[in-house]
């Protein structure tokens, strides 16, 4: 397949360069049957798909590696695979975050209700293997350890923003925490939990952060928002039919469709 965009990711820092090009080849690596509704990809190109209470991990070539199923905690609301050795699965109905190992076996469970938090809408991991989350009762971003001790927290965001945040997705990347509110944009915090700014990208369900670029899928294409220049680049996909989501990593592209997952090398 040919496109008008050239995507290059650096091996060490996941450098995401966006260069105009007349042609770029996508090599089909494989496909897998799909019933999932969402996909994520880690730094090594492993793909994770999930819906309801099932999570699947695939190799960069599209081979099914491991399944994870949990029927006690309701449906999976979000996953964070920033740390491929310890992916996080969040179950919002039961207010639990489960830390898995690389084989998708449970390691640790954060029970927010037992820790005293009754309304946690979004969770992500940190580079020191702790948990960031938004506490809707205190209106604060918080970081805790497995005992519930608060390590970092923001000021009440009601004092900093015009509207109360309603986050649906979070991630930590490169010493910043990104918290998505589909009506306000992406709220950015430093590693200490201090609010920095709001990126004016609205209506997003999830996104990737690749150095200075916010990458997200919309309308049969990937888009990259450059946070320094504020420019938006459209990245054409090799196939646009019946796509639910598309995610990228170094030399890998995964396209999630209604009935199939498609794995490419670029």
RARAWO-V949034 format. One record per residue. N is the residue number from 1. RES is the residue in one small letter. SS is DSSP state (H for helix, E for strand, L for the rest). PHI is phi in radians with two decimals (999 if undefined). D_FIRST is the distance of its C-alpha to the first C-alpha in Angstrom with 1 decimal. Layout:
N|RES|SS|PHI|D_FIRST, N|RES|SS|PHI|D_FIRST
This chain:
1|x|L|999|0.0, 2|x|L|-1.95|3.8, 3|x|L|-2.36|6.8, 4|x|L|-1.77|10.5, 5|x|E|-2.16|11.7, 6|x|E|-2.04|12.4, 7|x|E|-1.95|13.9, 8|x|E|-2.28|16.5, 9|x|E|-1.95|19.1, 10|x|L|-1.23|22.3, 11|x|L|-1.20|23.6, 12|x|L|-1.55|27.1, 13|x|L|-1.86|27.1, 14|x|L|0.93|23.6, 15|x|L|-1.07|23.3, 16|x|E|-1.94|20.6, 17|x|E|-1.66|19.9, 18|x|E|-2.01|18.2, 19|x|E|-2.19|17.4, 20|x|E|-1.22|16.1, 21|x|L|-2.66|13.5, 22|x|L|-1.36|12.0, 23|x|L|-2.71|8.7, 24|x|L|-2.59|7.5, 25|x|L|-1.66|5.5, 26|x|L|-1.89|5.5, 27|x|E|-1.82|7.6, 28|x|E|-1.25|9.0, 29|x|E|-1.69|12.7, 30|x|E|2.94|14.6, 31|x|E|-2.40|15.9, 32|x|E|-2.56|19.5, 33|x|E|-1.05|21.7, 34|x|L|-2.42|22.4, 35|x|L|-2.21|25.4, 36|x|L|-1.39|25.2, 37|x|L|-2.04|24.9, 38|x|E|-2.55|24.1, 39|x|E|-2.43|22.2, 40|x|E|-2.41|22.8, 41|x|E|-2.44|21.7, 42|x|L|-1.65|24.1, 43|x|L|-1.17|24.1, 44|x|L|-1.70|23.3, 45|x|L|1.53|20.1, 46|x|L|-1.28|22.1, 47|x|E|-1.83|21.2, 48|x|E|-2.17|24.1, 49|x|E|-2.11|24.2, 50|x|E|-2.66|27.4, 51|x|E|-2.87|29.4, 52|x|L|0.91|33.1, 53|x|L|-2.00|34.7, 54|x|E|-2.13|31.9, 55|x|E|-2.27|29.6, 56|x|E|-2.22|27.2, 57|x|E|-2.01|25.8, 58|x|E|-2.07|22.8, 59|x|L|-1.26|21.9, 60|x|L|-1.02|18.9, 61|x|L|-1.59|17.6, 62|x|L|1.69|18.4, 63|x|L|-1.46|21.9, 64|x|E|-1.17|24.5, 65|x|E|-1.71|27.2, 66|x|E|-2.54|29.9, 67|x|E|-1.80|30.9, 68|x|E|-2.44|33.4, 69|x|E|-2.30|35.5, 70|x|L|-2.50|38.4, 71|x|L|-1.72|40.4, 72|x|L|-1.49|43.3, 73|x|L|-1.95|41.8, 74|x|L|1.40|40.0, 75|x|L|-1.46|36.3, 76|x|L|-1.21|34.1, 77|x|L|-1.65|33.7, 78|x|E|-2.87|31.5, 79|x|E|-2.30|30.5, 80|x|E|-2.27|30.3, 81|x|L|-1.99|28.5, 82|x|L|-1.02|29.1, 83|x|L|-1.79|31.4, 84|x|L|-1.17|29.6, 85|x|L|-1.44|33.0, 86|x|L|-2.47|34.5, 87|x|L|-1.12|32.3, 88|x|E|-2.04|34.2, 89|x|E|-2.04|34.3, 90|x|E|-1.90|36.2, 91|x|E|-1.96|38.2, 92|x|H|-1.16|39.5, 93|x|H|-1.08|41.8, 94|x|H|-1.89|43.8, 95|x|L|0.94|43.3, 96|x|E|-2.27|42.2, 97|x|E|-2.09|39.6, 98|x|E|-1.90|39.0, 99|x|E|-1.59|38.0, 100|x|E|-1.87|36.2, 101|x|L|-1.63|35.8, 102|x|L|-1.20|32.6, 103|x|L|-1.66|33.3, 104|x|L|1.17|33.6, 105|x|L|-1.73|37.4, 106|x|E|-1.10|39.5, 107|x|E|-1.95|41.4, 108|x|E|-2.47|42.9, 109|x|E|-2.11|43.4, 110|x|E|-1.67|44.2, 111|x|E|-1.75|46.3, 112|x|L|-1.15|46.6, 113|x|L|-1.11|49.3, 114|x|L|-1.17|51.5, 115|x|L|-1.45|50.8, 116|x|L|1.73|52.1, 117|x|L|-2.05|49.0, 118|x|L|-1.72|48.8, 119|x|L|-2.51|45.8, 120|x|E|-1.95|42.8, 121|x|E|-1.61|39.6, 122|x|E|-2.63|37.2, 123|x|E|-2.49|37.1, 124|x|E|-2.67|35.2, 125|x|E|-1.52|35.9, 126|x|L|-2.17|37.2, 127|x|L|-1.20|36.8, 128|x|L|-1.72|40.3, 129|x|L|1.14|39.6, 130|x|L|-1.90|41.4, 131|x|E|-2.18|40.5, 132|x|E|-1.70|39.9, 133|x|E|-2.75|40.6, 134|x|E|-1.82|41.8, 135|x|E|-1.66|45.3, 136|x|L|-1.25|45.7, 137|x|L|-1.48|49.5, 138|x|L|-1.70|50.1, 139|x|L|1.07|47.0, 140|x|E|-2.14|46.1, 141|x|E|-1.41|43.2, 142|x|E|-2.31|44.6, 143|x|E|-2.16|43.9, 144|x|E|-2.26|45.9, 145|x|L|-1.70|46.4, 146|x|L|-1.17|46.8, 147|x|L|-1.53|50.5, 148|x|L|1.67|49.7, 149|x|L|-1.14|51.1, 150|x|E|-1.39|49.6, 151|x|E|-1.68|48.3, 152|x|E|-2.52|46.8, 153|x|E|-2.78|46.9, 154|x|L|-1.51|46.4, 155|x|L|-1.21|48.9, 156|x|L|-0.99|49.1, 157|x|H|-1.25|46.1, 158|x|H|-1.15|48.3, 159|x|H|-1.49|50.2, 160|x|L|-1.89|47.1, 161|x|L|-2.07|45.0, 162|x|L|-1.27|46.0, 163|x|L|-2.24|44.7, 164|x|L|-1.20|44.7, 165|x|L|-1.16|41.2, 166|x|L|-2.26|39.6, 167|x|L|-1.33|36.8, 168|x|L|-2.18|34.2, 169|x|E|-2.86|32.2, 170|x|E|-2.51|33.1, 171|x|E|-2.78|31.9, 172|x|E|-1.86|33.4, 173|x|E|-2.68|31.4, 174|x|L|0.93|32.7, 175|x|L|1.20|36.3, 176|x|E|-2.33|35.6, 177|x|E|-1.94|35.6, 178|x|E|-1.95|33.4, 179|x|E|-2.10|34.7, 180|x|E|-1.59|32.9, 181|x|E|-2.13|35.0, 182|x|L|-1.12|32.9, 183|x|L|-1.65|35.7, 184|x|L|-1.90|36.6, 185|x|E|2.18|33.5, 186|x|E|-1.78|33.0, 187|x|E|-1.46|36.3, 188|x|E|-1.97|36.3, 189|x|E|-2.17|39.1, 190|x|E|-1.43|40.0, 191|x|L|-1.21|40.6, 192|x|L|-1.69|44.2, 193|x|L|1.62|43.3, 194|x|L|-1.48|44.2, 195|x|E|-1.14|42.4, 196|x|E|-1.91|40.6, 197|x|E|-2.96|38.7, 198|x|E|-2.11|36.6, 199|x|E|-1.45|33.0, 200|x|L|-1.40|32.7, 201|x|L|-1.92|29.6, 202|x|L|-1.88|30.9, 203|x|L|1.43|29.7, 204|x|L|-1.47|27.6, 205|x|L|-1.71|27.7, 206|x|L|-2.78|26.3, 207|x|L|-2.81|24.5, 208|x|E|-2.06|23.7, 209|x|E|-2.04|25.6, 210|x|E|-2.12|24.0, 211|x|L|0.94|26.7, 212|x|L|-1.62|27.4, 213|x|E|-2.09|24.5, 214|x|E|-1.69|24.6, 215|x|E|-1.92|21.2, 216|x|E|-2.57|21.0, 217|x|E|-1.71|18.9, 218|x|E|-2.87|19.9, 219|x|L|0.95|18.9, 220|x|L|1.13|15.3, 221|x|E|-2.67|14.5, 222|x|E|-1.62|15.8, 223|x|E|-2.14|18.6, 224|x|E|-2.12|20.5, 225|x|E|-1.75|24.2, 226|x|E|-1.50|25.8, 227|x|L|-1.25|29.3, 228|x|L|-1.57|31.0, 229|x|L|-1.64|29.7, 230|x|L|1.16|29.1, 231|x|L|-1.53|25.9, 232|x|E|-2.09|23.0, 233|x|E|-2.04|19.3, 234|x|E|-1.62|16.6, 235|x|E|-1.95|13.4, 236|x|E|-1.19|10.5, 237|x|L|-1.75|8.8, 238|x|L|-1.22|5.5, 239|x|L|-2.62|8.3, 240|x|L|-2.09|11.7, 241|x|L|-1.47|14.0, 242|x|L|1.00|17.2, 243|x|E|-1.45|16.4, 244|x|E|-1.65|19.6, 245|x|E|-2.88|18.5, 246|x|E|-2.44|16.0, 247|x|E|-2.38|17.3, 248|x|E|-2.28|16.4, 249|x|E|-2.53|18.3, 250|x|L|-1.03|18.3, 251|x|L|1.09|14.9, 252|x|E|-2.31|14.4, 253|x|E|-2.31|12.9, 254|x|E|-2.05|14.5, 255|x|E|-2.01|14.0, 256|x|E|-1.72|17.3, 257|x|E|-1.98|17.6, 258|x|L|-1.10|20.9, 259|x|L|-2.22|21.0, 260|x|E|-2.69|18.4, 261|x|E|-1.84|17.1, 262|x|E|-2.05|13.5, 263|x|E|-1.99|13.2, 264|x|E|-2.19|10.4, 265|x|E|-1.91|11.1, 266|x|L|-2.27|10.0
